[in-house]
Amino acid sequence: ALRLWTTLAEQGDAIAQYNLGLMYFIGDVVAQDYKTAVKWFTLAAKQGNYQAQYSLGIMYDVGKGVAQDYVKAHMWLNIAASAYSSLSPFRDYIAKKMNPAQIEKAQEAASRCIKQNFKNCD
């Protein structure tokens, strides 16, 4: 399964990229590697995969595989929630850790990212 997901992920398949990210996040099939999980989640998220966007938001919240960054966490969770509204409470949870300027920055970044079809999400 790992070879198949890796091949598909390397060919640009967003579902395979998300699943491969999940494998590295959990560390069940492969050695746990948060940085590699972030790599695959990012590739899938930039193709509009809301599950990967959610996962990135959580990873930025807790600082797994990336530096902890509430603005990026809120941005990715906001984007995911725009596709799947039941994820809004996770975004709102992050907002409680932020000041109004950070929330505004995250919302602007999410809007820009969506408008540019996930091409400018950094």
C-alpha positions in Angstrom: 0.0 0.0 0.0 2.8 2.4 0.8 4.4 2.0 -2.6 1.1 2.6 -4.3 0.3 5.7 -2.3 3.8 7.0 -2.8 3.6 6.5 -6.6 0.2 8.2 -6.8 1.3 11.0 -4.5 4.4 11.7 -6.5 2.2 11.8 -9.6 0.2 14.6 -8.0 -2.9 12.7 -6.7 -4.2 14.8 -3.8 -6.0 11.9 -2.0 -2.8 9.9 -2.2 -0.8 12.8 -0.9 -3.2 13.3 2.1 -3.2 9.5 2.8 0.6 9.4 2.7 0.8 12.4 5.0 -1.6 10.6 7.4 0.7 7.5 7.3 3.7 9.6 8.3 1.7 11.5 10.9 0.4 8.4 12.6 3.6 6.3 12.1 1.7 3.1 11.7 3.0 1.8 8.3 6.1 3.9 8.2 8.3 5.6 10.9 6.5 8.6 12.3 7.9 11.7 10.6 6.0 15.0 11.1 8.0 17.0 8.6 7.3 14.5 5.9 3.6 14.5 6.9 3.6 18.3 6.6 5.2 18.0 3.1 2.4 15.7 1.8 -0.4 17.5 3.6 0.8 20.8 2.1 0.8 19.4 -1.5 -2.7 18.0 -1.0 -4.0 21.2 0.7 -2.8 23.3 -2.2 -5.0 21.2 -4.5 -8.0 21.9 -2.3 -8.1 18.8 -0.2 -10.0 20.0 2.9 -8.8 17.1 5.0 -5.2 18.0 4.3 -6.0 21.7 5.0 -7.5 20.7 8.4 -4.5 18.5 9.2 -2.1 21.3 8.4 -4.1 23.7 10.6 -3.7 21.2 13.5 0.0 20.7 12.9 0.6 24.5 12.9 -1.4 24.7 16.1 0.6 22.2 18.0 4.0 22.7 16.2 4.4 19.2 14.9 6.8 19.1 11.9 6.6 22.9 11.6 7.1 25.9 13.9 4.0 26.6 15.9 2.1 29.4 14.1 -1.5 30.3 15.1 -1.9 32.6 12.1 -1.1 29.7 9.7 -3.2 27.3 11.8 -6.2 29.6 11.6 -5.7 30.3 7.9 -5.7 26.5 7.0 -8.6 25.8 9.3 -10.5 28.7 7.9 -9.9 27.4 4.4 -11.0 23.9 5.4 -14.1 25.2 7.2 -15.1 27.1 4.0 -15.3 23.7 2.3 -16.7 21.7 5.2 -18.5 23.9 7.8 -18.4 21.3 10.6 -14.7 22.2 10.9 -15.5 25.8 12.1 -15.2 24.9 15.8 -11.5 24.0 15.3 -10.8 27.3 13.6 -12.7 29.1 16.4 -10.7 27.2 19.0 -7.4 28.6 17.5 -8.9 32.1 17.4 -9.2 32.0 21.2 -5.4 31.8 21.3 -4.9 34.8 19.0 -5.2 38.6 19.2 -7.5 40.5 16.8 -4.6 41.6 14.5 -3.5 37.9 14.1 -7.0 36.8 13.3 -7.4 39.5 10.7 -4.0 38.5 9.2 -5.1 34.9 9.1 -8.5 35.7 7.5 -6.8 37.9 4.8 -4.3 35.1 4.1 -7.1 32.5 3.8 -9.1 34.8 1.5 -6.0 35.4 -0.7 -5.2 31.7 -0.8 -8.7 30.7 -1.9 -9.0 33.5 -4.5 -5.6 32.5 -6.0 -6.7 28.8 -6.2 -4.2 27.8 -3.4 -1.2 29.2 -5.3 -0.3 31.8 -2.6 -0.9 30.2 0.7 2.4 30.8 2.5 
